[in-house]
Amino acid sequence: MLAECGVHCVGLPLRLPVNKEDVTEDQARDIIRTMRDTILPVCITYLSTAEEIALFCQELTVSHIQLHGNISLKELQKLSHIAPSLYVIKSLVVRTDGSNRDTLLNTVKDIAPFVDAFITDTHNPKTGADGATGMTHDWSISAELVQESPCPVILAGGLTPENVADAITTVRPAGVDAHTGVEDSSGRKNKTLVCKFVQEAKKGFGQISC
């Protein structure tokens, strides 16, 4: 359904310390095996050591991973050495009050040589969740990260069909990511919402490419 709506990648959140996993690891393997030629599978995880990340990706047979944990520069350097073909997306979690702006800018400068892309997301101070919060953050911070990063920056955090076009024209990211913003009351992805999100995202990217 996601592929039919025009989505390029599907995120598979696994081994999470806070949020509930959407699928089991066996289900994820089935999705990866049957859908890899239709939509790009991306493993999303909080694993924080190079060896366990590389091994997990090998077990899942994924080429793209999104890291949300507090992984050190040393481990990212090691991961780039032991798994050079792995496409690594590192999260940049923006606090709702924007108080960690300077820290994020320094992080981009330090780790950009060892990752392939960044994804900005929102921290929920009440639950401690980093991502999948349904909350937006100060887009001006993400826009600044886009300007400063030598790597592509994907925008996430509270994006919906109603705000994604504005978010794109404000931040000018390389891509956008949605989770709760395209789910209905059952907690499942809704085809109407997903297709509308893709339509509005294309509209936003069309405006910034002019």
Secondary structure, DSSP 8 states (H G I E B T S, - for coil): -TTTTT--EEEEE-S-SSS--SS-HHHHHHHHHHHTTTSEEEEEE---SHHHHHHHHHHHT-SEEEE-S---HHHHHHHHHH-TT-EEEEEEEE-TT-TTHHHHHHHHHHHGGG-SEEEEEEB-TTT--BSSS-----HHHHHHHHHH-SS-EEE-SS--TTTHHHHHHHH--SEE--SGGGB-TTSSB-HHHHHHHHHHHHHHHHHHT-
